[in-house]
Amino acid sequence: MDKSKNYILFGFLALLVSLIAAALAYISYQQSLDVESNTLNDVEWNVHLINLAISHKSDGVIVNIAPTITGGTVINDYSITFTKIDDYIEYTFDVVNTGTFNAKLVDIKIDNPSCSSLGDCNVLYELYDDHTKLERADDSILDARTGKKTYKIRLTNKNQELVEIRNLKVALIYIQDGKYVVKSN
């Protein structure tokens, strides 16, 4: 009979230990869910353009419609008249990141504009980061919360005659870089 009492006691102790382990695992699981839900409330994606302005232009340039920033990330629908060859205009703008993720520049999109010229719409578009001309996205990183970068767009007329350029559109495409920065209160 002593052997059967030992088996019953051992079985009871094993059941008690497994119940305590299950209870601790459940408590730990609940706490991890609470921590994750609090963290998710602090996640924010906020990369946008600000401070769009003309920085330089030649005397023969007429701004018919000033550019605007739409959706926070696109410079859109402006109209310029160039009166002679090599007329130019430069716009500067800042890209800022006030979100909680670093952002990486992955693409630059410049749409083809409409042109009043009878020939080709021969306008040279150049995008500069500081003093470096960007031929393509450079994978540059805007730090979360504090990232800011200034860009310049230069449009130069290569047409021989007077030409109006309309429906210009420029977009810089950023994606999340994966590095999360905790929101400070």
N, C-alpha and C positions, 0 to 999 in steps of 0.2 A: 504494500500500500504506500510505502514511503516514496517509491519511484513514481507512482501516478500523481502523488501530491506535488512532487518536484516538477513534473511535466505541466501540471495545471498552473503552478506558481510561475514557471518560466513562460508559459503561454500568456498568462495575465500580464506579466511585466513587459513582454514583447508588444502586446496590444497597447499597453499604456504608453510605452516609448514611441510607438508609431503614431498614436493620436497626438502626443505632444509635438512630434516632428511635423505632422500635417498642419497643426494649428500654427506653429511658427512659420512654416512655409507660406500659409495663407496670409498671415499678418505681414510678412515681408513682401509678398506679391501686392497687397493692397497699398503699402507705402510706396512701392516703386511706381504704381499707377498714378498716385497722387502727385509725385514729383514730376513725372512726365507731363501730366496735364497742366501743371503750373508753368512748366517750361514752354509748352506750346503756345500759351497765351502771350508770351513775350516775343515770338517770332514775327518779323516784319520785313517785307521786301519793299524798298523805296529808293529807286534810282531814277533821277529825273533831271531835266535840263532847266537852267535858270540863266538870267542875265544876258539874254540875247540882244546884241546891239551891233550897229555898224561901227567898225573900227577904222577903216580907211576906204576911200573911193576916189576914182579919178573924176575930173571936172565934167566929163561927158556922160556921166551915169545919172539916170533919173529913176528914183524909186517910186513906182506907181502904187504898189501895195506892199506895205512892210510885212516882213515874215512874222509868223506866230508859232508858238509852241503848242502843239495839240497832244492831248493824252499824256502830257508830261515828258514825252520821249521823242517827239518828231518835230522837226522844223518844217513848216508846211505852207504851201500856196502863196508864194510871194511873186511879185511881178517887177521886173527891172527892164528899163530901156537903155541899151548901149547906143551911143551916137556915132562912134568911130571904132576902128580896129584897135585892139589892145586896151580898150576901156576895161576897168576892173572894179570890183567891190569886194570888201572883206567884212565878214561878220564874225564876231567872237561870241562864245557862249561857254558856260560851265556845266559840267556833269557832276552832280553830287550824289553821294550815297549816305542816306540817313537811316538805312535799314540795319538789320542785325546780321546780315550775311555779306561777306566780301563779294564784289561783283567783278566779272571778267569781260572785257570787250572782245566779242567773237565775230562781229560782222559790221560792215558799214554799207548802207544801202543809199544810193543816190539815183533817184528815178530820172528818166529822160523827160525833159520839159517840153512844153509847146513853144513854138517859135514863129514869129511873124515873118521871118525871112523866107524868100522864095526858094533859096537853096537849102543846104544842110544847116541845121542848128549847131553851128560850130562854136561851142563855148567850152572852155577848159575849166574843169572843176578840180579844186585841190583842197585837201583837208590836212591841217597841220596840228600836231601836238607839240606845244611850245614852238620850237623852230624847226622841227623835223616833219617833213612831208610823209603822210601815211598813204601807202599804196594799198594797204589792206589792214584788217584788224590786227592789232599787235599783241593781243592777249594781256594787255595791261590790266592791273588789278586796282580797283577802288576799294579801299579799306572800309569795313563796316563802320557806321556811325560818324566817321570823320572824313571819308574820301571825297576829294574834290579835284577835278582836272579841267583845265581850260583848253578849248579847241578853237581853231580859226578855219573858216571856210572862205576860199578865194575863188571868185568866178571871173574869168577873163574872156572878153569877146575876141574871137578869131574871125568873125565875119567881116566882109569888106564894106557892108552897108549898115544903115541904121536897122536895129533889130530889137524887138521886144521879146523877152524870155518870160514865160508864165508857167504856173503849176510846178514850180520847183519843190522837191521833197527830199529831205535828208533824214536818215535815221541811223542811230548808233545802237547796235543790239548788244545788250549785256545779259549774261546768265549768272546764276548763283555759282560762286566758286567753292562752296561747301564749308568754308570756315565760318562757324557761328560765333557771334560775339554777344555775350549776355547783356541784356538791357540794364543800365544802371538807374536806380531810382533816386 
